[in-house]
Amino acid sequence: MRREGRFDEALNLVRGLTQQFPQNVIVGLEEGDLLRAAHRDKEAVAAYRKVWDSGHAGHFPFGNYELSSVNMGDTQRALKETLVRWSATA
């Protein structure tokens, strides 16, 4: 569907799969990937952030959610956004 440019249809499918398989990190990442392919970059950043936050909370026991941070950074760079976030614990 992505190749054919049917992004809304693909997003509906992926969001349904996310409901069925909430602990599958690949399905979670795919939402961001589809949004990015549809040039909806700000929504893609939010989707990647959701995966990152869920992974940080231990929601993906068998997946490497760290890819969400790479994808999020690439998308933000494409948007020419800069995030400066200092942690009080760092």
Backbone hydrogen bonds in HBPLUS format (Angstrom, degrees):
<---DONOR---> <-ACCEPTOR-->    atom                        ^
c    i                          cat <-CA-CA->   ^        H-A-AA   ^      H-
h    n   atom  resd res      DA  || num        DHA   H-A  angle D-A-AA Bond
n    s   type  num  typ     dist DA aas  dist angle  dist       angle   num
A0006-ARG N   A0001-MET O   2.89 MM   5  5.06 157.8  1.94 155.4 150.8     1
A0005-GLY N   A0002-ARG O   2.95 MM   3  5.05 158.8  2.00 106.6 113.4     2
A0010-ALA N   A0006-ARG O   3.04 MM   4  6.24 157.7  2.09 148.7 155.6     3
A0011-LEU N   A0007-PHE O   2.77 MM   4  5.97 155.9  1.82 152.7 159.6     4
A0012-ASN N   A0008-ASP O   3.03 MM   4  6.25 156.5  2.09 144.2 149.9     5
A0013-LEU N   A0009-GLU O   3.12 MM   4  6.41 157.0  2.18 144.9 150.9     6
A0014-VAL N   A0010-ALA O   2.88 MM   4  6.15 165.1  1.90 155.1 158.8     7
A0015-ARG N   A0011-LEU O   2.85 MM   4  5.96 161.9  1.88 151.5 156.7     8
A0016-GLY N   A0012-ASN O   3.03 MM   4  6.20 145.4  2.16 139.9 149.0     9
A0017-LEU N   A0013-LEU O   2.95 MM   4  6.29 151.6  2.03 147.0 155.2    10
A0018-THR N   A0014-VAL O   2.83 MM   4  6.11 145.5  1.95 146.3 156.5    11
A0019-GLN N   A0015-ARG O   3.19 MM   4  6.44 143.8  2.33 135.2 143.3    12
A0020-GLN N   A0016-GLY O   3.08 MM   4  6.44 149.6  2.18 142.5 150.9    13
A0021-PHE N   A0017-LEU O   2.71 MM   4  5.82 156.2  1.77 153.8 160.3    14
A0024-ASN N   A0021-PHE O   3.16 MM   3  5.61 162.2  2.19 123.2 123.1    15
A0028-GLY N   A0024-ASN O   3.31 MM   4  6.64 157.7  2.36 145.3 151.7    16
A0029-LEU N   A0025-VAL O   2.90 MM   4  6.15 155.0  1.97 150.6 156.7    17
A0030-GLU N   A0026-ILE O   3.01 MM   4  6.15 144.8  2.14 141.0 150.6    18
A0033-ASP N   A0029-LEU O   3.00 MM   4  6.33 157.1  2.06 150.4 157.7    19
A0034-LEU N   A0030-GLU O   2.84 MM   4  6.02 158.6  1.89 153.3 157.4    20
A0035-LEU N   A0031-GLU O   3.01 MM   4  6.24 161.9  2.04 150.7 155.8    21
A0036-ARG N   A0032-GLY O   2.91 MM   4  6.08 154.7  1.98 147.0 154.2    22
A0037-ALA N   A0033-ASP O   2.97 MM   4  6.17 155.3  2.03 143.7 150.4    23
A0038-ALA N   A0034-LEU O   2.96 MM   4  6.18 138.1  2.14 142.0 153.4    24
A0040-ARG N   A0035-LEU O   2.84 MM   5  5.13 163.6  1.87 161.5 157.3    25
A0039-HIS N   A0036-ARG O   2.98 MM   3  5.02 158.0  2.03 108.1 112.0    26
A0044-ALA N   A0040-ARG O   2.98 MM   4  6.25 146.5  2.10 145.5 156.0    27
A0045-VAL N   A0041-ASP O   2.89 MM   4  6.18 156.2  1.94 153.6 158.5    28
A0046-ALA N   A0042-LYS O   3.19 MM   4  6.45 156.3  2.25 139.4 145.2    29
A0047-ALA N   A0043-GLU O   2.94 MM   4  6.24 149.9  2.03 144.7 153.2    30
A0048-TYR N   A0044-ALA O   2.87 MM   4  6.16 163.0  1.90 157.3 161.3    31
A0049-ARG N   A0045-VAL O   2.86 MM   4  6.03 154.0  1.93 147.6 155.5    32
A0050-LYS N   A0046-ALA O   2.97 MM   4  6.17 149.4  2.06 141.8 149.5    33
A0051-VAL N   A0047-ALA O   3.12 MM   4  6.47 154.4  2.18 146.2 152.3    34
A0052-TRP N   A0048-TYR O   2.91 MM   4  6.18 162.2  1.94 150.5 155.7    35
A0053-ASP N   A0049-ARG O   2.83 MM   4  6.04 169.4  1.84 155.7 158.0    36
A0054-SER N   A0050-LYS O   2.94 MM   4  6.06 159.2  1.99 145.1 151.3    37
A0055-GLY N   A0051-VAL O   2.84 MM   4  6.00 160.0  1.88 151.6 157.5    38
A0056-HIS N   A0052-TRP O   2.86 MM   4  6.06 157.3  1.92 151.2 157.8    39
A0057-ALA N   A0053-ASP O   3.07 MM   4  6.25 137.3  2.26 137.3 148.1    40
A0057-ALA N   A0054-SER O   3.16 MM   3  5.07 126.5  2.47  91.5 105.4    41
A0059-HIS N   A0054-SER O   2.90 MM   5  5.24 160.9  1.94 153.6 149.2    42
A0058-GLY N   A0055-GLY O   2.96 MM   3  5.07 159.8  2.00 106.8 111.9    43
A0068-SER N   A0065-TYR O   2.93 MM   3  5.74 156.5  1.99 122.3 128.6    44
A0069-SER N   A0066-GLU O   2.98 MM   3  5.54 137.7  2.16 111.6 121.5    45
A0071-ASN N   A0067-LEU O   2.95 MM   4  6.22 170.1  1.96 159.1 161.1    46
A0072-MET N   A0068-SER O   2.83 MM   4  5.88 152.3  1.91 140.8 149.3    47
A0073-GLY N   A0069-SER O   2.95 MM   4  6.04 158.6  2.00 140.8 146.2    48
A0074-ASP N   A0070-VAL O   2.94 MM   4  6.20 160.8  1.97 151.9 157.1    49
A0075-THR N   A0071-ASN O   2.97 MM   4  6.11 156.8  2.02 145.2 151.5    50
A0076-GLN N   A0072-MET O   2.89 MM   4  6.12 158.9  1.94 149.7 155.7    51
A0077-ARG N   A0073-GLY O   2.87 MM   4  6.03 155.5  1.93 147.7 154.7    52
A0078-ALA N   A0074-ASP O   3.01 MM   4  6.23 151.0  2.09 140.5 148.3    53
A0079-LEU N   A0075-THR O   3.01 MM   4  6.33 138.6  2.18 139.6 151.2    54
A0079-LEU N   A0076-GLN O   3.04 MM   3  4.90 122.1  2.39  90.5 105.7    55
A0080-LYS N   A0076-GLN O   2.92 MM   4  6.04 106.4  2.47 133.0 151.7    56
A0081-GLU N   A0076-GLN O   2.90 MM   5  5.21 173.0  1.91 151.4 150.7    57
A0080-LYS N   A0077-ARG O   2.92 MM   3  4.74 148.5  2.02  96.8 106.8    58
A0090-ALA N   A0087-SER O   3.18 MM   3  5.23 152.7  2.26 101.1 109.1    59
